[in-house]
Amino acid sequence: MSNNANSIRTPLARVRHLGSARSGTRDIWWMRVTSVALVPLTLGFVWLVLSVVGKDYKAARDIMSGVLPSLLMLLFIGAGVYHMKLGMKVIIEDYVHGEHSKTWTLLLNEFFCYAVGLACIYAVLRIGFV
């Protein structure tokens, strides 16, 4: 990186690679982390769903109530919902104009993601414990 005499960035800002928002690339980095995590979790989820195809309700419930399938489902839900929340946040920040609309849309995105995540976690725990 060249030291430009006309640059208004401080030396500390140049070292930290932070822009004007002071947050760097945290959301994009977490999107990539969850993307990588979702690859094996999705394969495990598909394997789990295919293992219960054709079985009756009791057999499918017995398979899904195991510790490993429940843990796989909870990790898949957590990573998927967080990835969805970050992705929608980036889309909203880029394409929703007007500060009021953007704030409310981001708030609705948060509530929707938490509602979906909690409903899915409740369903997995209900299958696992009942």
Backbone as CSV, one residue per row, in Angstrom:
resi,resn,N_x,N_y,N_z,CA_x,CA_y,CA_z,C_x,C_y,C_z
1,MET,0.848,-1.163,0.000,0.000,0.000,0.000,0.892,1.223,0.000
2,SER,0.602,2.120,-0.856,1.436,3.310,-0.940,0.935,4.373,0.028
3,ASN,1.869,5.143,0.521,1.508,6.262,1.384,1.237,7.467,0.507
4,ASN,-0.014,7.778,0.363,-0.412,8.916,-0.449,-0.488,10.139,0.449
5,ALA,0.210,11.180,0.081,0.227,12.393,0.898,-1.140,13.060,0.929
6,ASN,-1.986,12.797,-0.068,-3.309,13.401,-0.129,-4.376,12.560,0.570
7,SER,-4.009,11.450,1.135,-4.976,10.575,1.781,-5.436,11.166,3.109
8,ILE,-6.717,11.053,3.392,-7.251,11.558,4.657,-7.342,10.447,5.702
9,ARG,-6.978,9.234,5.334,-7.009,8.124,6.280,-5.806,8.204,7.211
10,THR,-6.042,7.889,8.462,-4.951,7.882,9.431,-4.124,6.621,9.248
11,PRO,-2.901,6.619,9.745,-2.096,5.398,9.639,-2.767,4.200,10.312
12,LEU,-3.443,4.431,11.444,-4.132,3.343,12.114,-5.270,2.795,11.257
13,ALA,-6.000,3.641,10.590,-7.082,3.205,9.713,-6.541,2.408,8.537
14,ARG,-5.385,2.811,8.021,-4.782,2.054,6.919,-4.357,0.676,7.373
15,VAL,-3.872,0.555,8.585,-3.437,-0.740,9.112,-4.637,-1.645,9.375
16,ARG,-5.707,-1.102,9.934,-6.882,-1.905,10.285,-7.768,-2.218,9.080
17,HIS,-7.606,-1.559,7.984,-8.397,-1.756,6.771,-9.880,-1.527,7.019
18,LEU,-10.213,-0.558,7.854,-11.599,-0.245,8.120,-12.023,0.947,7.283
19,GLY,-13.237,0.874,6.784,-13.768,1.977,6.004,-14.437,2.995,6.900
20,SER,-15.280,3.798,6.308,-15.941,4.864,7.050,-16.956,4.328,8.049
21,ALA,-17.458,3.122,7.832,-18.454,2.554,8.739,-17.811,1.988,10.002
22,ARG,-16.514,1.834,10.017,-15.752,1.327,11.152,-16.067,-0.122,11.501
23,SER,-16.667,-0.844,10.577,-16.994,-2.232,10.881,-16.272,-3.219,9.973
24,GLY,-15.568,-2.752,8.998,-14.822,-3.649,8.141,-15.736,-4.570,7.355
25,THR,-15.349,-5.811,7.284,-16.099,-6.778,6.489,-16.647,-7.902,7.350
26,ARG,-17.043,-7.594,8.576,-17.501,-8.614,9.518,-18.686,-9.419,8.980
27,ASP,-19.717,-8.756,8.412,-20.889,-9.475,7.925,-20.540,-10.386,6.754
28,ILE,-19.726,-9.901,5.843,-19.350,-10.720,4.688,-18.492,-11.896,5.137
29,TRP,-17.615,-11.668,6.102,-16.785,-12.753,6.616,-17.660,-13.826,7.249
30,TRP,-18.644,-13.434,8.056,-19.538,-14.416,8.684,-20.422,-15.102,7.651
31,MET,-20.777,-14.408,6.573,-21.530,-15.060,5.489,-20.701,-16.181,4.882
32,ARG,-19.418,-15.934,4.695,-18.555,-16.975,4.136,-18.355,-18.123,5.112
33,VAL,-18.205,-17.818,6.390,-18.048,-18.868,7.400,-19.297,-19.745,7.449
34,THR,-20.475,-19.118,7.464,-21.698,-19.921,7.509,-21.905,-20.678,6.199
35,SER,-21.467,-20.112,5.084,-21.564,-20.838,3.809,-20.738,-22.114,3.849
36,VAL,-19.521,-22.009,4.353,-18.652,-23.187,4.450,-19.239,-24.194,5.438
37,ALA,-19.773,-23.709,6.547,-20.370,-24.606,7.542,-21.621,-25.282,7.002
38,LEU,-22.372,-24.587,6.163,-23.613,-25.156,5.645,-23.394,-26.256,4.618
39,VAL,-22.234,-26.339,4.007,-21.993,-27.401,3.019,-22.095,-28.780,3.672
40,PRO,-21.301,-29.105,4.702,-21.465,-30.432,5.304,-22.782,-30.574,6.073
41,LEU,-23.269,-29.486,6.658,-24.535,-29.568,7.379,-25.695,-29.859,6.427
42,THR,-25.671,-29.287,5.237,-26.713,-29.567,4.250,-26.628,-31.001,3.767
43,LEU,-25.419,-31.492,3.550,-25.269,-32.899,3.159,-25.803,-33.828,4.247
44,GLY,-25.501,-33.512,5.499,-26.034,-34.303,6.608,-27.537,-34.205,6.716
45,PHE,-28.085,-33.013,6.483,-29.533,-32.827,6.518,-30.211,-33.652,5.425
46,VAL,-29.675,-33.610,4.216,-30.248,-34.388,3.108,-30.155,-35.881,3.412
47,TRP,-29.027,-36.331,3.941,-28.873,-37.732,4.331,-29.909,-38.115,5.384
48,LEU,-30.126,-37.246,6.346,-31.088,-37.510,7.406,-32.509,-37.584,6.861
49,VAL,-32.873,-36.668,5.989,-34.212,-36.678,5.405,-34.413,-37.920,4.543
50,LEU,-33.399,-38.275,3.764,-33.526,-39.480,2.930,-33.587,-40.753,3.766
51,SER,-33.016,-40.732,4.960,-33.058,-41.938,5.803,-34.434,-42.174,6.409
52,VAL,-35.285,-41.153,6.459,-36.633,-41.345,7.011,-37.702,-41.472,5.934
53,VAL,-37.332,-41.330,4.667,-38.297,-41.466,3.584,-38.776,-42.920,3.530
54,GLY,-40.084,-43.084,3.482,-40.672,-44.420,3.383,-40.900,-45.105,4.715
55,LYS,-40.496,-44.505,5.791,-40.703,-45.104,7.109,-42.002,-44.572,7.703
56,ASP,-42.581,-45.338,8.613,-43.787,-44.866,9.267,-43.438,-43.777,10.288
57,TYR,-44.470,-43.182,10.870,-44.284,-42.037,11.765,-43.419,-42.388,12.962
58,LYS,-43.679,-43.532,13.598,-42.935,-43.900,14.800,-41.456,-44.135,14.495
59,ALA,-41.168,-44.817,13.400,-39.772,-45.067,13.038,-39.046,-43.770,12.688
60,ALA,-39.723,-42.891,11.949,-39.111,-41.601,11.598,-38.873,-40.769,12.851
61,ARG,-39.813,-40.801,13.778,-39.642,-40.039,15.017,-38.524,-40.615,15.874
62,ASP,-38.388,-41.940,15.891,-37.290,-42.560,16.637,-35.930,-42.167,16.065
63,ILE,-35.834,-42.099,14.741,-34.570,-41.692,14.113,-34.275,-40.225,14.426
64,MET,-35.277,-39.376,14.278,-35.073,-37.931,14.469,-34.845,-37.553,15.932
65,SER,-35.254,-38.410,16.873,-35.095,-38.063,18.279,-33.736,-38.456,18.847
66,GLY,-32.881,-39.014,18.029,-31.540,-39.344,18.478,-30.695,-38.101,18.726
67,VAL,-29.619,-38.275,19.473,-28.767,-37.129,19.817,-28.076,-36.562,18.573
68,LEU,-27.477,-37.407,17.766,-26.751,-36.927,16.584,-27.673,-36.254,15.561
69,PRO,-28.819,-36.868,15.207,-29.713,-36.160,14.279,-30.235,-34.835,14.836
70,SER,-30.557,-34.807,16.133,-31.037,-33.559,16.732,-29.952,-32.486,16.713
71,LEU,-28.734,-32.864,17.035,-27.625,-31.914,17.012,-27.363,-31.416,15.594
72,LEU,-27.412,-32.325,14.628,-27.226,-31.942,13.227,-28.301,-30.957,12.795
73,MET,-29.542,-31.229,13.162,-30.634,-30.325,12.791,-30.482,-28.958,13.453
74,LEU,-30.104,-28.939,14.738,-29.949,-27.660,15.437,-28.813,-26.837,14.839
75,LEU,-27.706,-27.477,14.501,-26.593,-26.755,13.870,-26.988,-26.241,12.487
76,PHE,-27.711,-27.069,11.734,-28.175,-26.675,10.405,-29.114,-25.476,10.504
77,ILE,-30.037,-25.515,11.453,-30.976,-24.412,11.635,-30.239,-23.146,12.056
78,GLY,-29.347,-23.269,13.034,-28.627,-22.092,13.511,-27.798,-21.433,12.429
79,ALA,-27.017,-22.220,11.709,-26.181,-21.664,10.643,-27.037,-21.114,9.501
80,GLY,-28.101,-21.836,9.156,-28.960,-21.398,8.056,-29.697,-20.112,8.354
81,VAL,-30.244,-19.999,9.557,-30.987,-18.797,9.917,-30.040,-17.601,10.034
82,TYR,-28.866,-17.806,10.605,-27.909,-16.701,10.714,-27.443,-16.257,9.324
83,HIS,-27.205,-17.213,8.434,-26.814,-16.905,7.063,-27.934,-16.129,6.360
84,MET,-29.178,-16.554,6.583,-30.322,-15.872,5.985,-30.421,-14.437,6.504
85,LYS,-30.235,-14.259,7.808,-30.330,-12.926,8.412,-29.278,-11.989,7.828
86,LEU,-28.045,-12.477,7.718,-26.974,-11.637,7.174,-27.194,-11.329,5.697
87,GLY,-27.638,-12.324,4.944,-27.881,-12.108,3.521,-28.974,-11.093,3.267
88,MET,-30.069,-11.214,4.012,-31.150,-10.254,3.846,-30.736,-8.863,4.321
89,LYS,-29.900,-8.804,5.349,-29.419,-7.503,5.840,-28.622,-6.782,4.752
90,VAL,-27.751,-7.513,4.073,-26.953,-6.916,3.001,-27.858,-6.447,1.864
91,ILE,-28.853,-7.261,1.510,-29.775,-6.882,0.430,-30.564,-5.637,0.819
92,ILE,-31.072,-5.617,2.059,-31.847,-4.457,2.517,-30.987,-3.197,2.527
93,GLU,-29.773,-3.307,3.036,-28.905,-2.132,3.083,-28.572,-1.617,1.689
94,ASP,-28.485,-2.520,0.721,-28.136,-2.098,-0.636,-29.318,-1.548,-1.421
95,TYR,-30.515,-2.108,-1.235,-31.616,-1.802,-2.146,-32.794,-1.078,-1.535
96,VAL,-32.872,-0.939,-0.227,-33.969,-0.170,0.373,-33.468,1.241,0.607
97,HIS,-34.161,2.195,0.017,-33.755,3.595,0.119,-34.633,4.293,1.148
98,GLY,-34.114,5.269,1.758,-34.830,5.995,2.803,-34.482,5.405,4.162
99,GLU,-34.041,6.259,5.045,-33.560,5.787,6.347,-34.671,5.145,7.165
100,HIS,-35.866,5.709,7.126,-36.992,5.177,7.896,-37.380,3.780,7.397
101,SER,-37.503,3.644,6.096,-37.859,2.345,5.511,-36.780,1.303,5.783
102,LYS,-35.535,1.710,5.655,-34.428,0.790,5.879,-34.398,0.306,7.324
103,THR,-34.617,1.216,8.270,-34.595,0.845,9.684,-35.705,-0.157,10.002
104,TRP,-36.913,0.122,9.529,-38.025,-0.781,9.808,-37.858,-2.125,9.104
105,THR,-37.340,-2.122,7.907,-37.133,-3.378,7.190,-36.058,-4.221,7.867
106,LEU,-34.993,-3.589,8.322,-33.959,-4.320,9.060,-34.509,-4.892,10.366
107,LEU,-35.358,-4.134,11.037,-35.972,-4.605,12.274,-36.896,-5.793,12.002
108,LEU,-37.694,-5.708,10.953,-38.565,-6.824,10.584,-37.756,-8.057,10.185
109,ASN,-36.639,-7.840,9.522,-35.762,-8.947,9.163,-35.256,-9.671,10.410
110,GLU,-34.831,-8.904,11.411,-34.358,-9.496,12.666,-35.464,-10.323,13.323
111,PHE,-36.648,-9.733,13.462,-37.752,-10.434,14.103,-38.145,-11.689,13.337
112,PHE,-38.203,-11.595,12.008,-38.574,-12.750,11.202,-37.561,-13.878,11.361
113,CYS,-36.286,-13.554,11.308,-35.249,-14.582,11.431,-35.278,-15.235,12.808
114,TYR,-35.464,-14.434,13.859,-35.554,-15.008,15.202,-36.800,-15.874,15.340
115,ALA,-37.926,-15.459,14.759,-39.156,-16.241,14.837,-39.004,-17.581,14.113
116,VAL,-38.416,-17.555,12.925,-38.209,-18.799,12.173,-37.247,-19.714,12.923
117,GLY,-36.155,-19.148,13.421,-35.177,-19.940,14.160,-35.758,-20.563,15.413
118,LEU,-36.493,-19.781,16.191,-37.089,-20.311,17.418,-38.147,-21.372,17.125
119,ALA,-38.941,-21.177,16.078,-39.952,-22.178,15.720,-39.291,-23.491,15.302
120,CYS,-38.226,-23.407,14.526,-37.529,-24.622,14.092,-36.840,-25.311,15.265
121,ILE,-36.213,-24.543,16.134,-35.550,-25.127,17.301,-36.577,-25.774,18.216
122,TYR,-37.723,-25.130,18.406,-38.794,-25.712,19.215,-39.249,-27.041,18.624
123,ALA,-39.409,-27.104,17.308,-39.855,-28.337,16.662,-38.841,-29.464,16.868
124,VAL,-37.571,-29.162,16.707,-36.531,-30.197,16.893,-36.496,-30.664,18.327
125,LEU,-36.551,-29.736,19.276,-36.515,-30.119,20.684,-37.776,-30.878,21.085
126,ARG,-38.899,-30.524,20.515,-40.143,-31.239,20.813,-40.063,-32.683,20.325
127,ILE,-39.516,-32.876,19.152,-39.350,-34.241,18.634,-38.360,-35.008,19.503
128,GLY,-37.306,-34.341,19.906,-36.259,-35.004,20.673,-36.659,-35.373,22.090
129,PHE,-37.510,-34.577,22.727,-37.826,-34.801,24.130,-39.203,-35.391,24.398
130,VAL,-40.068,-35.443,23.401,-41.413,-35.980,23.657,-41.566,-37.321,23.012
